[in-house]
Amino acid sequence: MHIQGHGEYTEIDEKEFFEVVKKSKDVVCLFYKDGSPRCNIADHHLKILAKKHVEAKFIRLNVERAPFLTGMNVYLRFPHALLVLLYCCLPATAIILVALA
């Protein structure tokens, strides 16, 4: 089952973010930074989880190429969606659940 990329773990860019998130009910997004050990660990596990949880879309976004999304607090509003944002490039890994229903 690969509806709308579900079951896969894909890299997106900042321009695609809002469109990709609006198309799926449940989304897990890793905001990563190259060379970060915590990001590498999270990335490894999300690759595995994406194949097991086809009900959610798993995406990753490089923070160094996403100045709008990472340079300010962006209020995300997507009706009928669960959005999980993982920031592993912060001093401590932040997991933000945005439950919108």
C-alpha positions in Angstrom: 0.0 0.0 0.0 1.8 3.1 -1.2 -1.1 5.6 -1.3 0.3 9.1 -1.5 3.8 7.8 -0.7 2.7 6.0 2.5 5.0 3.2 3.4 8.0 5.2 2.2 10.3 7.6 3.9 11.0 10.5 1.5 13.0 13.7 1.5 11.1 16.9 0.7 12.1 20.5 0.4 10.6 23.5 2.2 8.4 24.5 -0.8 6.7 21.0 -0.8 6.1 20.9 3.0 2.6 22.4 3.3 1.3 20.6 0.2 2.6 17.2 1.3 1.2 17.6 4.8 -2.2 18.7 3.6 -2.6 15.5 1.5 -2.2 13.0 4.3 -4.2 12.5 7.5 -1.2 11.4 9.6 2.3 12.8 9.0 5.7 12.2 10.7 8.3 14.8 9.7 12.0 14.7 10.8 13.7 18.1 10.7 17.3 17.0 10.4 20.8 18.4 10.1 23.6 16.7 8.2 26.2 15.3 10.5 24.1 15.2 13.7 24.4 11.9 15.5 20.9 12.2 17.0 19.5 12.9 13.5 21.2 9.8 12.1 19.6 7.7 14.8 16.2 9.1 14.3 16.6 8.8 10.5 17.5 5.1 10.9 14.4 4.3 13.0 12.0 6.3 10.8 13.1 4.4 7.8 12.0 1.2 9.6 8.8 2.7 11.0 7.7 4.1 7.6 7.5 0.5 6.2 5.5 -0.7 9.2 3.1 2.2 9.6 1.6 2.7 6.1 -1.3 4.7 7.7 1.1 7.6 8.1 3.3 9.6 5.7 6.9 9.8 6.8 9.0 12.7 5.5 12.3 14.4 6.2 13.4 18.0 5.7 16.9 19.4 6.0 16.8 22.4 8.4 19.7 24.1 6.7 17.6 24.3 3.5 14.4 25.4 5.3 14.8 28.9 6.6 11.1 29.8 6.7 10.0 26.7 8.6 12.9 26.6 11.0 13.7 30.3 11.4 10.4 31.2 13.1 7.6 29.6 15.0 5.2 28.5 12.3 1.6 27.8 13.4 0.4 24.7 11.5 -3.2 24.1 11.0 -4.4 21.1 9.1 -7.9 19.9 9.8 -8.4 16.2 10.5 -4.7 15.5 10.8 -2.0 14.3 13.2 1.3 15.9 12.5 4.4 14.8 14.4 7.4 17.0 14.1 10.8 15.7 15.2 13.6 18.2 15.7 16.7 16.2 16.4 19.1 19.0 15.6 18.2 21.0 18.7 20.3 20.5 21.9 17.8 17.9 23.0 15.5 16.0 20.5 12.1 17.7 20.5 9.0 15.7 19.5 6.0 17.9 18.9 2.6 16.3 18.4 0.0 18.4 16.7 -3.3 16.7 16.9 -5.9 18.4 14.8 -9.3 16.9 14.6 
